[in-house]
Amino acid sequence: MSIVAIVGRPNVGKSTLFNRLVGMRKAIVNDTAGTTRDRHYGKTDWNGREFSVIDTGGYALGGEDIFEEEIRKQVVLAVEEADVILFLVEVSTGITDLDMAVADLLRRTSKKVILVVNKVDNNNLVYGSHEFYALGLGDPYCISSISGSGTGDLMDAVVAALPPDTEAEQTDDLPKFAIVGRPNVGKSSLTNALLDRERNIVTPIAGTTRDSILTRYNKFGMDFYLIDTAGLRKKTKVTDDLEFYSVLRSIRSIESSDVCILMIDASAGVEAQDMNIFRLIERNKKGCVIVINKWDLVEKGSNTMKEYAESIRRRIAPFDDVPIVFTSVLNKQRILDVLQTAMNVYYARIRRIPTSALNEYLLPIIEQTPPPSTKGKYIRIKYVTQLASPTPAFAFFVNLPQYIKEGYRRFLENKIRERWDFKGVPIQIFFRQK
């Protein structure tokens, strides 16, 4: 699939145009310069032609923002990846030094560059767009990304400039793995290490990643989407609008994923916010893999790893059948184990057990250890089947479902887990009237 990249200096409306092209509010939009940091991908189509769109951070030089250099690298990478580049400028400010710097970068590329003048909200502003011929990048297209004015002509020009497409693959059914956790536990570092390239910006500053960044991973016989998310902090510590939207995107990423890779900083230990994120994953019935990162910083003893894992399982009980992987992303230690474990959890989540196998295994156990009687009434379970739901759910048909206690529900769940591999996946059990 062809790729179109949107580049330009900060605050010219790149994310607003990106959201309009992909038809949803996928990128965070704010008046603050430098809101977008990482490359952000989306899909769109025009006149039957489908292509990918990349939103990039604002290209800047000589400022005090610590992220400037990293954002520039991301812009250069986006230009290298793209087939067509939309160079966005702003009509009201005219040509700035940063516009000249971006234009100089784009004149050196052999890719097709389309000059787009944004914020042309009325006809009187069209005359101001003529100044941009001085950039030497051809005729400018006047648009207003916030209202959509002029974007139809722009899309016609983009489609005409795209190279012929190979047949698009159907990828909507691919698994989605979300990397979640508190700020600064190594989520973006893990993404970059797995992809073996600087896909996302990494700095020691908590809150570097703002958007949820989706990337396709297709190596070693595995094919899925990897979602790097912003760090989730306690509500009381979320102080500004940007961080609020970042947290919201991360929660949505959990809701739309199949498996969540929960990263924990080994040197900081398991904190209350780690448990909050785990319970959020559990409530949404998502598969879970716990990754203990920065394991190289922990002083080791004879049973350190075993004791650490047991302490985590005690805290996450009763849903403690969760795989735990100890890694050092910086040293690329056991990072592929994380993926293989996540794939195993995904397959467990979509596993379907034949009704005959369920009854053949569970009914003798139930007969041997029946539910305790209540108020002199004997409870009889006659039949069990797996429900046609996206996550593992089992229905037990009972004469008196209202009298079954929570302890017996857990007993049945444990028996199912002993027989079939549902490691890392929450199981639902329902008791229905026979």
Secondary structure, DSSP 8 states (H G I E B T S, - for coil): --EEEEE-STTSSHHHHHHHHHTS--S---SSTT---S-EEEEEEETTEEEEEEE------S-S-TTHHHHHHHHHHHHHH-SEEEEEEETTT-S-HHHHHHHHHHHT--SEEEEEEE---SGGGGGGGGGGGGGSS---EE-BTTTTBTHHHHHHHHHHHS---------TTS-EEEEEESTTSSHHHHHHHHHTS--S---SSTT---S-EEEEEEETTEEEEEEE------GGG--SHHHHHHHHHHHHHHHH-SEEEEEEETTT---HHHHHHHHHHHHTT-EEEEEEE-GGGS---TTHHHHHHHHHHHHHTTS----EEE-BTTTTBSHHHHHHHHHHHHHHHT----HHHHHHHHHHHHHHS----BTTB---EEEEEE-SSSS-EEEEEES-GGG--HHHHHHHHHHHHHHS--TT---EEEEEE-
